[in-house]
């Protein structure tokens, strides 16, 4: 007896031997094709989400940069406001002194001293300090400006004389003190 012959139905699923390479046996059912389309749609949605996040982050960075520029601009514009407010009473006192007629020298001196105290208070409130080296103090090129070297009883490189006070604002030199530096004792 011979083995029964299989009917070859053109509609039937191909056997493993007749499948071509790269063909998925479940393609006929359509599921993996649908899975690929769903994966592609999901990936495209993720790309769109990431692109949206990128645009939002870029916009936020630009907003932060713009706000920082505005803050710097305002700081420059209004940074002296506190100092100016401190100087207004000093100006008022000077104008009041000039408006007084028939003042004695003592009254004039007392008014100038009171005005100087107001000015010193304004300086202190705004962290402005004097640089006034005494003779014999070490020369500091960061805070002093040497005008000349002169022979003196002080050691070489020390301040011999202060010609003009300097000023600091919060440890930043506004104006260095003008000094004469000792060249050492005269020979």
C-alpha positions in Angstrom: 0.0 0.0 0.0 1.1 3.4 -0.7 0.9 6.5 1.5 -2.1 8.7 0.8 -1.4 11.7 -1.2 -2.0 15.1 0.2 -4.4 17.3 -1.5 -2.7 20.5 -2.6 -5.1 23.4 -1.9 -3.9 26.7 -3.2 -5.7 28.4 -0.4 -4.1 26.4 2.4 -1.3 27.7 4.5 2.2 26.8 3.2 4.2 24.3 5.0 7.5 25.1 6.7 9.3 23.7 3.7 7.5 26.0 1.2 7.8 29.2 3.2 10.2 31.7 1.8 12.9 33.2 4.0 11.9 36.4 5.9 8.2 35.6 5.7 6.4 35.4 9.0 3.9 32.5 9.4 1.5 34.8 11.3 1.5 37.4 8.5 -1.4 35.7 7.0 -3.4 36.4 10.2 -2.3 40.0 10.0 -1.3 40.5 13.6 2.5 41.4 13.3 1.8 44.0 10.6 -0.7 45.6 12.9 1.8 45.5 15.7 4.4 47.2 13.6 1.9 49.9 12.7 1.0 50.4 16.3 4.7 50.5 17.3 5.4 53.1 14.6 2.5 55.2 15.7 3.7 55.0 19.3 7.2 55.9 18.3 6.0 58.9 16.3 3.9 60.0 19.3 7.0 59.8 21.5 9.0 61.8 19.0 6.3 64.4 18.9 6.2 64.5 22.7 10.0 64.9 22.9 9.9 67.6 20.3 7.2 69.5 22.3 9.3 69.1 25.5 12.4 70.4 23.6 10.5 73.4 22.4 9.1 74.1 25.9 12.6 73.8 27.4 14.1 76.1 24.8 11.3 78.7 25.5 11.9 78.4 29.2 15.7 79.0 28.7 15.0 82.0 26.6 12.6 83.4 29.2 15.2 82.9 32.0 17.8 84.6 29.8 15.5 87.5 29.1 14.5 87.9 32.8 18.2 87.8 33.8 19.0 90.5 31.3 16.1 92.6 32.6 17.3 92.1 36.2 20.9 93.2 35.2 19.5 96.2 33.4 17.3 97.2 36.4 20.3 96.7 38.8 22.4 99.0 36.7 19.6 101.6 36.4 18.5 101.5 40.1 21.6 100.2 41.8 22.5 103.7 43.0 19.0 104.4 44.3 19.9 103.6 47.9 23.1 105.6 47.8 21.2 108.6 46.2 18.5 108.4 48.9 21.3 108.6 51.5 22.8 111.7 49.8 19.6 113.7 49.6 19.7 114.9 53.3 23.3 116.0 52.8 22.3 118.1 49.9 19.4 119.5 51.9 21.8 120.5 54.7 24.2 122.2 52.3 21.4 124.2 50.7 20.0 125.2 54.1 23.5 126.3 55.2 23.8 128.5 52.0 20.3 129.9 52.6 21.3 131.3 56.1 22.4 134.8 56.1 24.6 136.6 58.7 26.2 133.3 60.1 29.1 133.4 62.4 32.1 131.3 61.7 31.3 129.0 64.6 27.7 128.4 63.2 29.1 127.8 59.8 31.6 125.3 61.1 29.0 123.5 63.2 26.8 123.2 60.2 29.6 121.8 58.0 30.5 119.3 60.7 26.9 118.1 61.0 26.7 117.8 57.2 29.9 115.8 57.2 28.5 113.4 59.8 25.4 112.9 57.5 27.7 112.2 54.6 29.7 109.7 56.7 26.5 108.0 57.7 25.5 107.7 54.1 28.9 106.2 53.2 28.6 103.7 56.0 25.1 102.6 55.1 26.2 102.0 51.5 29.4 100.1 52.5 31.7 102.9 51.3 35.0 103.2 53.3 38.1 105.3 53.2 41.5 104.2 52.1 43.8 106.4 54.1 47.2 104.8 54.8 49.3 106.3 57.5 53.0 107.0 57.0 54.9 103.8 57.5 52.1 101.5 56.3 53.0 99.0 53.7 52.3 100.1 50.1 49.5 98.0 48.6 49.3 98.4 44.8 45.7 97.1 44.8 44.6 100.0 47.0 47.2 102.7 46.6 48.5 104.6 43.6 52.1 105.7 43.9 52.9 109.2 42.6 56.6 109.2 43.4 59.4 107.7 45.5 60.9 110.0 48.1 63.6 109.6 50.7 62.1 109.3 54.2 62.7 107.8 57.6 60.3 105.0 56.7 61.5 101.7 55.2 61.7 101.3 51.5 58.4 100.4 49.9 56.3 101.9 52.8 53.9 104.8 52.4 55.8 108.1 53.1 52.8 110.4 52.7 49.1 110.2 51.7 48.2 113.0 49.2 44.6 112.0 48.7 42.3 109.5 50.4 40.9 106.6 48.4 37.6 104.8 48.7 36.2 101.3 48.7 32.7 100.2 48.0 32.1 96.7 49.5 35.8 95.8 49.2 36.0 97.0 45.6 38.3 100.0 45.0 36.4 102.9 43.8 39.4 105.3 43.9 42.9 104.3 45.1 44.7 106.5 47.6 47.3 108.7 46.1 50.5 108.2 48.0 54.2 109.0 48.0 56.3 105.8 48.6 59.5 105.8 50.7 62.7 105.1 48.9 64.3 104.5 52.3 66.5 106.9 54.3 68.6 109.4 52.4 72.2 108.5 52.0 
